[in-house]
Amino acid sequence: MAQGGGQVTTPSKRDRIGRWYFGGLASAAAACCTHPLDLLKVHLQTAQKEKVSLIQMGVRVVKNDGVLGLYNGLSASVLRQLTYSMTRFAMYETAKKQLTKDGRHMPFYEKVLLAGVSGASGGLVGTPADMVNVRMQNDIKLPKEQRRNYKHALDGLYRVVKEEGPIKSFNGATMASSRAVLVTIGQLACYDQIKGLMLATGLFQDNMVLHLTCSTMAGTIATFLTMPLDVMKTRMMNAAPGTYSGLMACAMDIGKNGPMGFFKGFVPAFVRLGPHTVLTFVFFEQIRQHFGDDPVPKS
């Protein structure tokens, strides 16, 4: 069809624009796949003075609670993604759409700043679901008389607010938001930048191979950025009361033996964050290509 002597180009599905909630749906779908890894991570982090590998902990959970024990607290994990990731993706994608309209190029520093603000907001919004998620995953390790026995995530949120007060549901929001800033920069900003650079070479097409490559690289960067904070958080959680006066004191103690101390356990950390990052963007791109909005045709 021609308009004013020009030819209208029909947009392909690869040019479709994602909607604000696509990222939350993709993250929730990825969480359903990677939930066992997240559950085992929580078990390892809360183990008291016990050296257990990821595989050993997995065998223990299956032996004690069956295969379904690996999916304990799944509803809370999904709810976390529908709050935390829905918020950060929605803010990032909506703002990016406005900043890149009319063909404007968005520099990398703008992506980083936008991802940082989006991550901080998502971390705050997702804190209540994150706390319930950790509690539900760790419940099966407690003696029966100490278990909270939340029926599902919404029941957990309701009981936390009712029994402990609404402020308690945001316990740990500062740490969660700080980590979310780094994760979102590593995932969203870096994924966009790497994807744009690879497409600009002309050697790649916007397909599954590109999505897998970019998401793997973004997952590696996100793991690298969050490792120091994760190591300090775990060290402070396991330290005796009064060991550290604050985050800086913990950082000084870890750094005494060199900077590599902040990246101890990089492989297990990537095994947890990497697959979730890859699956999130694979699902996101597929949802965008099949259900996204068509851009305005160029004449």
PAMISE-377443 format. One line per field, with one value per residue: residue number from 1; chain; x, y, z of N, C-alpha, C in turn. Coordinates in pm, whole numbers, padded with zeros to 5 digits. Each point is the difference from the previous one (the first is absolute). Layout:
<rs>
num (NUM/...)
chaine (A/...)
n.east (X/...)
n.north (Y/...)
n.up (Z/...)
ca.east (X/...)
ca.north (Y/...)
ca.up (Z/...)
c.east (X/...)
c.north (Y/...)
c.up (Z/...)
</rs>
This chain:
<rs>
num (1/2/3/4/5/6/7/8/9/10/11/12/13/14/15/16/17/18/19/20/21/22/23/24/25/26/27/28/29/30/31/32/33/34/35/36/37/38/39/40/41/42/43/44/45/46/47/48/49/50/51/52/53/54/55/56/57/58/59/60/61/62/63/64/65/66/67/68/69/70/71/72/73/74/75/76/77/78/79/80/81/82/83/84/85/86/87/88/89/90/91/92/93/94/95/96/97/98/99/100/101/102/103/104/105/106/107/108/109/110/111/112/113/114/115/116/117/118/119/120/121/122/123/124/125/126/127/128/129/130/131/132/133/134/135/136/137/138/139/140/141/142/143/144/145/146/147/148/149/150/151/152/153/154/155/156/157/158/159/160/161/162/163/164/165/166/167/168/169/170/171/172/173/174/175/176/177/178/179/180/181/182/183/184/185/186/187/188/189/190/191/192/193/194/195/196/197/198/199/200/201/202/203/204/205/206/207/208/209/210/211/212/213/214/215/216/217/218/219/220/221/222/223/224/225/226/227/228/229/230/231/232/233/234/235/236/237/238/239/240/241/242/243/244/245/246/247/248/249/250/251/252/253/254/255/256/257/258/259/260/261/262/263/264/265/266/267/268/269/270/271/272/273/274/275/276/277/278/279/280/281/282/283/284/285/286/287/288/289/290/291/292/293/294/295/296/297/298/299)
chaine (A/A/A/A/A/A/A/A/A/A/A/A/A/A/A/A/A/A/A/A/A/A/A/A/A/A/A/A/A/A/A/A/A/A/A/A/A/A/A/A/A/A/A/A/A/A/A/A/A/A/A/A/A/A/A/A/A/A/A/A/A/A/A/A/A/A/A/A/A/A/A/A/A/A/A/A/A/A/A/A/A/A/A/A/A/A/A/A/A/A/A/A/A/A/A/A/A/A/A/A/A/A/A/A/A/A/A/A/A/A/A/A/A/A/A/A/A/A/A/A/A/A/A/A/A/A/A/A/A/A/A/A/A/A/A/A/A/A/A/A/A/A/A/A/A/A/A/A/A/A/A/A/A/A/A/A/A/A/A/A/A/A/A/A/A/A/A/A/A/A/A/A/A/A/A/A/A/A/A/A/A/A/A/A/A/A/A/A/A/A/A/A/A/A/A/A/A/A/A/A/A/A/A/A/A/A/A/A/A/A/A/A/A/A/A/A/A/A/A/A/A/A/A/A/A/A/A/A/A/A/A/A/A/A/A/A/A/A/A/A/A/A/A/A/A/A/A/A/A/A/A/A/A/A/A/A/A/A/A/A/A/A/A/A/A/A/A/A/A/A/A/A/A/A/A/A/A/A/A/A/A/A/A/A/A/A/A/A/A/A/A/A/A/A/A/A/A/A/A)
n.east (00085/-00031/00072/-00062/-00015/-00008/00085/-00111/00091/-00039/-00022/00115/-00025/00119/-00079/-00079/-00079/00078/-00095/-00049/-00095/00055/00079/-00108/-00074/00097/00017/-00134/-00003/00102/-00068/-00102/00091/00036/-00125/00021/00065/-00105/-00080/00080/00001/-00130/-00012/00081/-00066/-00105/00088/-00013/00115/-00058/00099/-00091/00020/-00012/00077/00084/-00016/00015/00098/00045/-00028/00047/00103/00000/-00015/00075/-00024/-00126/00085/00051/-00132/00048/-00112/-00039/-00114/00082/00069/-00114/-00055/00117/-00002/-00123/00083/00106/-00010/-00127/00037/00111/-00057/-00110/00071/00085/-00089/-00082/00099/00049/-00126/-00011/00110/-00054/-00109/-00055/00040/-00023/00132/-00010/00083/00113/00054/-00084/00040/00125/-00017/-00063/00093/00089/-00066/-00013/00127/00034/-00081/00048/00122/-00041/-00059/00108/00039/-00128/-00014/00112/-00045/-00123/00063/00088/-00100/-00072/00108/00018/-00132/00031/00093/-00109/00012/-00081/00037/00110/-00057/00009/00029/00060/-00129/00024/00049/-00122/-00013/00122/-00029/-00118/00061/00095/-00088/-00079/00097/00068/-00106/-00057/00059/-00033/-00104/00053/00012/00114/-00085/00084/00025/-00131/-00022/00099/-00035/-00127/00063/00088/-00098/-00077/00106/00038/-00127/-00078/00079/00069/-00114/-00061/00104/00014/-00132/00000/00107/-00057/-00117/00071/00055/-00130/00066/-00088/-00096/-00114/00075/-00033/00082/-00047/-00124/00035/00064/-00090/-00098/00077/00035/-00128/-00030/00105/-00034/-00128/00047/00082/-00102/-00078/00105/00065/-00115/-00013/00131/-00011/-00111/00054/00113/-00077/-00070/00118/00033/00080/-00099/00012/00006/-00103/00060/00031/-00058/00046/-00030/-00112/-00014/00040/-00079/-00096/00021/00020/-00065/-00037/-00015/00072/00020/-00021/00077/00012/00001/00082/00055/-00012/00054/00088/00021/-00010/00081/00101/-00042/-00022/00118/00060/-00064/00028/00119/00021/-00062/00073/00106/-00030/-00026/00110/00068/-00064/00018/00115/00011/-00065/00123/00003/-00068/00119/-00032)
n.north (-00119/00098/00094/00089/-00111/-00012/-00091/-00054/00000/-00125/00040/-00059/-00124/-00002/00085/-00096/00086/-00028/-00059/00091/-00091/00003/00091/00043/-00016/00054/00091/00009/-00005/00087/00066/-00035/00037/00113/-00016/-00124/00066/00083/-00105/-00068/00113/00012/-00129/00022/00112/-00077/-00080/-00050/00060/-00013/-00078/00049/-00087/00063/-00095/00006/00133/-00010/-00088/00083/00104/-00063/-00040/00122/00067/-00085/-00033/-00006/-00054/-00025/-00015/-00024/00071/-00081/00000/-00003/-00095/-00053/00014/-00044/-00087/-00026/00021/-00070/-00108/-00013/00046/-00073/-00107/00022/00039/-00101/-00093/00049/00022/-00118/-00040/00080/-00050/-00106/00070/-00004/-00124/00060/00013/-00104/00092/-00069/00120/00035/-00105/00029/00130/-00024/-00091/00090/00102/-00068/-00038/00123/00047/-00086/00026/00127/00003/-00067/00088/00038/-00012/00072/00072/00004/00030/00076/00051/00003/00044/00077/00000/-00076/00095/00069/-00015/-00104/00007/00022/-00089/00092/-00094/00092/00021/00126/00064/00007/-00125/-00021/00074/-00059/-00116/00034/00055/-00107/-00091/00057/00041/00100/00068/-00106/00017/00117/-00095/00065/00104/00053/-00117/-00026/00127/-00005/-00122/00042/00107/-00077/-00080/00107/00063/-00108/-00014/00100/00084/-00098/-00063/00115/00036/-00119/-00007/00128/-00024/-00114/00063/00098/-00115/-00028/-00055/00069/-00089/00066/-00103/-00127/-00016/00112/-00039/-00123/00049/00094/-00088/-00088/00090/00036/-00130/-00015/00108/-00040/-00122/00049/00076/-00107/-00064/00117/00048/-00103/00011/00134/-00013/-00098/00073/00107/-00077/-00049/00130/-00019/00023/00120/-00099/00052/00119/-00044/00042/00122/-00029/-00051/00107/00072/-00078/00003/00131/-00041/-00100/00120/00064/-00110/00044/00110/-00088/-00032/-00115/00052/-00121/-00033/00123/-00029/-00118/00086/00105/-00072/-00122/00066/00060/-00113/-00072/00098/00019/-00130/-00012/00102/-00044/-00123/00045/00076/-00101/-00072/00081/00049/00130/00008/00031/00132/-00047/-00025/00119)
n.up (00000/-00086/00055/-00086/-00074/00136/00033/00050/00092/-00022/00126/00028/00040/-00063/-00068/00047/00061/00104/00070/00084/-00015/-00119/00053/00066/-00109/-00073/00095/00005/-00133/-00002/00094/-00077/-00090/00058/00041/-00045/-00096/-00007/00006/-00079/-00070/00023/-00028/-00101/-00030/00031/-00063/00117/-00033/-00118/-00038/-00083/-00098/-00116/-00053/00103/-00006/-00133/00017/00093/-00078/-00108/00074/00053/-00114/-00070/-00126/00044/00089/-00122/00000/00121/00015/-00098/00068/00105/-00061/-00042/00122/00042/-00101/00042/00102/00038/-00078/00035/00120/00013/-00053/00071/00105/-00014/-00032/00094/00088/-00028/00002/00108/00053/-00059/00031/-00119/00032/00116/-00005/00081/00048/00016/00024/-00098/-00069/00038/-00018/-00114/-00030/00044/-00052/-00113/00013/00040/-00094/-00090/00048/00007/-00118/-00038/00093/00016/-00133/-00005/00102/-00051/-00113/00066/00067/-00111/-00063/00107/-00018/-00106/00020/00034/00133/-00001/00127/-00078/-00079/-00092/-00092/-00074/-00024/-00022/-00105/-00050/00040/-00052/-00107/-00006/00026/-00088/-00084/00014/-00005/-00101/-00069/-00068/00100/00073/-00082/00039/00092/-00004/-00007/00090/00058/00002/00032/00089/00034/00009/00052/00063/00046/00017/00050/00070/00036/00036/00070/00057/00026/00025/00075/00055/00016/00036/00075/00041/00010/00056/00040/-00006/00099/00070/00018/00009/00040/00015/-00103/-00053/00025/-00036/-00105/-00029/00022/-00063/-00090/-00012/00002/-00081/-00070/00002/-00023/-00091/-00039/00014/-00048/-00008/-00044/-00084/-00027/-00002/-00075/-00070/-00011/-00020/-00084/-00033/00009/00105/00084/-00059/-00089/-00067/-00001/-00121/-00113/00033/00126/-00048/-00079/00103/00072/-00094/-00013/00125/-00055/-00041/-00116/-00024/00124/-00073/-00067/00127/-00067/-00093/-00013/00130/00014/-00098/00058/00102/-00023/-00053/00039/00114/-00015/-00037/00089/00085/-00059/00007/00118/00046/-00068/00044/00122/-00006/-00056/00090/00106/-00047/00019/-00114/-00042/00000/-00107/-00053/-00043)
ca.east (-00085/00081/-00052/00077/00107/00095/-00039/-00009/00068/-00072/00094/00004/-00024/00123/00002/-00108/00038/-00053/-00086/00065/-00006/00062/00117/-00046/-00047/00117/00076/-00077/00017/00136/00005/-00057/00103/00123/-00034/00081/00133/-00015/-00031/00124/00085/-00048/00037/00144/00031/-00050/00060/00081/00130/-00003/00053/-00080/00001/-00132/-00056/-00031/-00121/-00111/-00030/-00061/-00137/-00080/-00010/-00086/-00131/-00041/00036/-00078/00064/00082/-00088/-00064/00001/-00002/-00096/00067/00101/-00072/-00050/00115/00029/-00113/00010/00136/00040/-00103/00025/00124/-00016/-00101/00061/00109/-00050/-00086/00085/00084/-00085/-00014/00131/00049/-00098/00049/00130/00111/00088/00013/00137/00010/-00010/-00143/-00052/00047/-00073/-00139/-00004/00024/-00123/-00102/00036/-00024/-00145/-00045/00047/-00086/-00134/00004/00053/-00091/-00009/00131/00011/-00088/00063/00108/-00060/-00067/00102/00078/-00092/00011/00120/-00027/-00082/-00141/-00067/00045/-00032/-00107/-00104/-00081/-00070/00052/00068/-00092/-00025/00119/-00002/-00108/00037/00110/-00056/-00092/00067/00125/-00012/00036/00141/00082/00001/00105/00128/00103/-00025/00121/00088/-00068/00002/00138/00032/-00084/00062/00110/-00055/-00072/00101/00065/-00093/-00074/00083/00105/-00063/-00036/00122/00066/-00086/00013/00133/00011/-00082/00065/00108/-00057/00028/-00102/-00141/-00076/-00058/00028/00145/00040/-00057/00075/00135/-00005/-00047/00109/00097/-00062/-00004/00137/00029/-00084/00060/00124/-00032/-00068/00077/00052/-00110/-00049/00100/-00008/-00127/00011/00097/-00063/-00107/00057/00093/-00054/-00042/00107/00123/00018/-00076/-00080/00036/00138/00089/-00002/00074/00142/00044/00008/00101/00136/00072/-00003/-00134/-00067/-00086/-00136/-00059/00000/-00126/-00056/-00068/-00133/-00084/-00044/-00092/-00131/-00048/00016/-00115/-00120/00016/-00016/-00140/-00083/00006/-00053/-00145/-00039/00008/-00103/-00129/-00002/-00013/-00129/-00115/00030/-00066/00072/00039/-00065/00070/00076/-00042)
ca.north (00119/00119/00124/00113/-00045/-00080/-00137/-00028/-00123/-00073/-00040/-00142/-00025/00030/00143/00033/00068/-00066/00075/00025/-00114/-00118/-00038/-00069/-00134/-00079/-00031/-00098/-00127/-00045/-00041/-00135/-00095/00008/00006/-00092/00057/00107/-00064/-00059/00112/00048/-00102/00007/00125/-00004/-00114/00045/-00065/-00132/00004/-00088/00044/00019/-00131/-00067/00060/-00044/-00139/00001/00050/-00103/-00114/00032/00055/-00038/00092/00122/00084/00097/00109/00061/00145/00046/00110/00122/00032/00059/00130/00091/00045/00082/00130/00051/00009/00075/00143/00047/-00009/00096/00133/00008/-00009/00115/00118/-00020/00023/00144/00059/-00042/00025/00081/-00049/00050/-00101/00012/-00035/-00103/00055/00018/-00133/-00036/00082/-00044/-00133/00015/00052/-00105/-00108/00043/00000/-00139/-00064/00046/-00056/-00146/-00045/-00086/-00133/-00062/-00050/-00116/-00102/-00059/-00072/-00122/-00094/-00047/-00053/-00145/-00029/00028/-00100/00016/00095/00136/00035/00099/-00071/00086/-00079/00048/00128/00104/-00030/00043/00146/00039/-00033/00086/00132/-00012/-00044/00071/00139/00027/00042/-00121/-00061/00065/-00024/-00034/00069/00071/-00097/-00051/00104/00018/-00112/00011/00099/-00065/-00105/00060/00056/-00112/-00071/00078/00096/-00070/-00081/00091/00052/-00111/-00035/00106/-00006/-00119/00020/00102/-00060/-00061/-00144/-00069/00035/00003/-00133/-00071/-00006/00129/00016/-00086/00055/00125/-00025/-00067/00104/00089/-00074/-00002/00134/00022/-00078/00068/00124/-00025/-00090/00061/00026/-00129/-00057/00076/-00031/-00135/00005/00069/-00086/-00115/00044/00011/00138/00091/-00022/00113/00120/00040/-00056/00037/-00083/-00131/00012/00010/-00131/-00087/00052/-00015/-00104/00029/00023/-00123/-00047/00047/-00080/-00139/-00066/00060/-00102/-00028/00119/00008/-00111/00043/00120/-00011/-00062/00082/00112/-00052/-00038/00120/00073/-00087/00010/00138/00024/-00077/00066/00125/-00025/-00059/00071/00141/00095/00034/00141/00073/-00032/00108/00020)
ca.up (00000/-00013/00053/-00052/-00087/00074/00029/00142/00038/00104/00105/00032/00142/00074/00029/00092/00123/00118/00091/00129/00092/-00059/00078/00120/-00040/-00039/00122/00076/-00070/00026/00140/00009/-00045/00079/00143/00083/00024/00096/00129/00053/00039/00131/00098/00022/00068/00138/00071/00111/00019/-00063/-00136/-00085/-00139/-00061/-00033/00126/00055/-00083/00036/00133/-00010/-00068/00090/00114/-00036/-00133/-00109/00012/00099/-00072/-00044/00117/-00007/-00139/-00015/00046/-00100/-00113/00044/00005/-00135/-00047/00064/-00020/-00140/-00073/00021/-00064/-00145/-00043/00002/-00097/-00138/-00029/-00016/-00118/-00117/-00017/-00029/-00132/-00106/-00113/-00044/00083/00058/00145/00039/00103/00136/00028/00031/00134/00097/-00001/00061/00143/00062/-00012/00091/00138/00020/00001/00123/00111/-00019/00013/00129/00076/-00061/00014/00136/00010/-00082/00079/00112/-00047/-00046/00114/00100/00018/00079/00140/00071/-00034/00090/-00029/-00138/-00017/-00076/-00086/-00101/-00128/00014/00046/00141/00071/00009/00091/00138/00041/00030/00114/00123/00027/-00039/-00140/-00014/00003/-00133/-00080/00065/-00097/-00127/-00044/-00064/-00119/-00102/-00044/-00088/-00119/-00088/-00071/-00086/-00112/-00090/-00069/-00087/-00100/-00072/-00075/-00105/-00108/-00063/-00073/-00114/-00100/-00060/-00084/-00119/-00083/-00079/-00119/00001/00079/-00019/00125/00014/00124/00022/00054/00134/00091/00015/00075/00136/00073/00033/00100/00125/00054/00050/00119/00108/00035/00071/00127/00086/00123/00093/00048/00091/00126/00065/00056/00110/00113/00049/00071/00104/00136/00032/00040/-00078/-00092/00036/-00114/-00129/-00033/00080/-00064/-00125/00035/00045/-00118/-00091/00054/-00074/-00142/-00058/-00043/00108/-00026/-00108/00042/-00032/-00123/-00083/00055/-00014/-00139/-00024/00047/-00068/-00144/-00068/00013/-00092/-00136/-00023/00004/-00127/-00107/00010/-00029/-00145/-00067/00028/-00078/-00142/-00033/00055/00014/-00088/-00123/-00009/-00109/-00125/-00064/-00139)
c.east (00088/-00072/00088/00120/00103/-00054/00003/00065/-00077/00099/-00005/-00022/00123/00010/-00104/00055/-00066/-00090/00060/00005/00069/00119/-00036/-00047/00118/00081/-00072/00012/00139/00014/-00056/00103/00120/-00025/00082/00138/-00007/-00028/00126/00097/-00040/00040/00149/00038/-00042/00054/00096/00127/00005/00045/-00075/00003/-00143/-00067/-00040/-00127/-00122/-00042/-00071/-00147/-00091/-00023/-00100/-00142/-00047/00039/-00075/00056/00088/-00082/-00076/00013/-00003/-00094/00063/00105/-00065/-00052/00113/00031/-00111/-00005/00136/00035/-00104/00027/00122/-00008/-00097/00058/00105/-00053/-00086/00082/00087/-00080/-00015/00132/00053/-00102/00059/00142/00118/00081/00018/00141/00001/-00017/-00146/-00065/00038/-00077/-00145/-00015/00020/-00124/-00110/00027/-00027/-00149/-00055/00040/-00086/-00138/-00002/00047/-00098/-00010/00132/00017/-00086/00060/00109/-00058/-00064/00101/00074/-00086/00023/00125/-00025/-00074/-00149/-00070/00040/-00036/-00118/-00117/-00092/-00065/00050/00056/-00092/-00037/00118/00005/-00103/00039/00116/-00054/-00087/00074/00123/-00003/00047/00147/00092/00009/00105/00136/00103/-00015/00124/00095/-00061/00004/00141/00041/-00078/00054/00108/-00049/-00064/00095/00065/-00091/-00056/00089/00105/-00058/-00035/00124/00068/-00080/00012/00134/00014/-00084/00066/00112/-00051/00022/-00109/-00139/-00071/-00074/00046/00150/00050/-00050/00076/00140/00000/-00041/00105/00106/-00053/-00008/00136/00036/-00079/00057/00127/-00028/-00057/00081/00053/-00110/-00053/00096/-00007/-00128/00006/00095/-00064/-00113/00055/00094/-00069/-00038/00117/00129/00031/-00087/-00089/00053/00146/00101/00009/00083/00151/00056/00019/00116/00142/00083/-00007/-00142/-00074/-00091/-00145/-00071/00007/-00136/-00065/-00079/-00137/-00096/-00051/-00100/-00141/-00056/00004/-00119/-00127/00005/-00024/-00147/-00091/00000/-00047/-00152/-00048/-00001/-00107/-00138/-00011/-00026/-00138/-00120/00023/-00077/00085/00040/-00073/00076/00071/-00039/00114)
c.north (00123/00120/00112/-00042/-00084/-00139/-00025/-00135/-00067/-00047/-00149/-00017/00030/00147/00039/00055/-00068/00091/-00001/-00122/-00125/-00049/-00075/-00140/-00090/-00042/-00105/-00139/-00058/-00051/-00140/-00106/-00005/-00001/-00099/00055/00111/-00055/-00057/00110/00052/-00099/00006/00126/-00003/-00119/00053/-00085/-00141/00014/-00101/00056/00014/-00134/-00076/00055/-00041/-00143/-00006/00043/-00105/-00119/00026/00039/-00037/00105/00132/00094/00106/00120/00061/00152/00056/00119/00133/00044/00067/00138/00103/00053/00090/00135/00063/00018/00074/00149/00047/-00007/00105/00141/00014/00004/00120/00126/-00011/00027/00149/00064/-00036/00023/00096/-00037/00048/-00115/00027/-00041/-00095/00057/00026/-00134/-00041/00077/-00045/-00136/00009/00047/-00107/-00114/00036/-00003/-00141/-00073/00037/-00064/-00151/-00053/-00088/-00141/-00074/-00060/-00126/-00117/-00073/-00083/-00131/-00104/-00063/-00071/-00148/-00038/00016/-00116/00029/00104/00145/00045/00097/-00057/00096/-00087/00034/00139/00109/-00021/00044/00151/00049/-00024/00086/00138/-00005/-00028/00083/00147/00025/00039/-00121/-00064/00061/-00012/-00047/00069/00070/-00093/-00052/00101/00021/-00110/00010/00102/-00065/-00108/00060/00067/-00112/-00069/00090/00093/-00071/-00087/00088/00047/-00107/-00038/00102/-00005/-00120/00012/00100/-00056/-00058/-00150/-00080/00048/-00007/-00133/-00065/-00006/00130/00017/-00083/00056/00124/-00023/-00072/00100/00094/-00068/-00006/00135/00028/-00076/00068/00126/-00026/-00085/00068/00024/-00130/-00062/00071/-00032/-00136/-00003/00063/-00084/-00111/00041/00007/00145/00085/-00016/00119/00116/00048/-00062/00029/-00085/-00140/00001/00006/-00136/-00095/00042/-00015/-00100/00020/00010/-00127/-00058/00040/-00083/-00150/-00063/00054/-00102/-00037/00118/00012/-00111/00037/00115/-00012/-00062/00083/00119/-00045/-00031/00121/00070/-00084/00006/00140/00027/-00076/00061/00129/-00025/-00054/00081/00150/00087/00027/00147/00068/-00029/00120/00010/00051)
c.up (00000/00057/-00052/-00082/00071/00026/00151/00030/00114/00106/00026/00150/00085/00034/00103/00132/00118/00081/00139/00091/-00052/00083/00126/-00029/-00036/00123/00084/-00063/00024/00144/00020/-00039/00094/00151/00086/00032/00105/00139/00064/00044/00138/00109/00032/00079/00146/00078/00107/00016/-00060/-00145/-00085/-00142/-00051/-00029/00126/00062/-00080/00032/00135/-00006/-00063/00092/00112/-00041/-00140/-00104/00013/00107/-00062/-00046/00116/-00008/-00141/-00018/00042/-00101/-00122/00037/00006/-00139/-00055/00071/-00032/-00148/-00085/00010/-00076/-00152/-00051/-00006/-00109/-00143/-00036/-00023/-00126/-00128/-00027/-00042/-00139/-00112/-00102/-00039/00081/00056/00148/00041/00120/00141/00038/00035/00142/00105/00010/00066/00151/00074/-00002/00097/00145/00031/00007/00125/00119/-00008/00026/00133/00079/-00056/00012/00140/00020/-00079/00078/00115/-00045/-00046/00116/00105/00027/00079/00150/00066/-00023/00087/-00027/-00142/-00007/-00078/-00075/-00107/-00141/00023/00055/00147/00084/00018/00100/00146/00051/00041/00126/00131/00036/-00038/-00142/-00020/-00007/-00138/-00091/00067/-00103/-00133/-00053/-00074/-00130/-00114/-00056/-00097/-00131/-00099/-00085/-00096/-00124/-00098/-00080/-00100/-00110/-00081/-00086/-00111/-00120/-00077/-00083/-00123/-00112/-00072/-00094/-00126/-00095/-00085/-00131/-00008/00071/-00039/00135/00017/00130/00032/00062/00143/00102/00027/00089/00145/00085/00043/00107/00136/00067/00061/00128/00120/00050/00084/00140/00098/00128/00105/00058/00101/00135/00076/00068/00120/00125/00061/00088/00114/00136/00027/00048/-00076/-00089/00045/-00112/-00128/-00034/00078/-00058/-00128/00027/00040/-00119/-00089/00049/-00081/-00152/-00054/-00040/00108/-00020/-00107/00031/-00027/-00126/-00082/00056/-00015/-00143/-00033/00043/-00083/-00151/-00071/00009/-00095/-00144/-00029/00000/-00134/-00118/00001/-00039/-00150/-00076/00022/-00082/-00147/-00038/00047/00015/-00098/-00124/00003/-00114/-00129/-00057/-00146/-00086)
</rs>
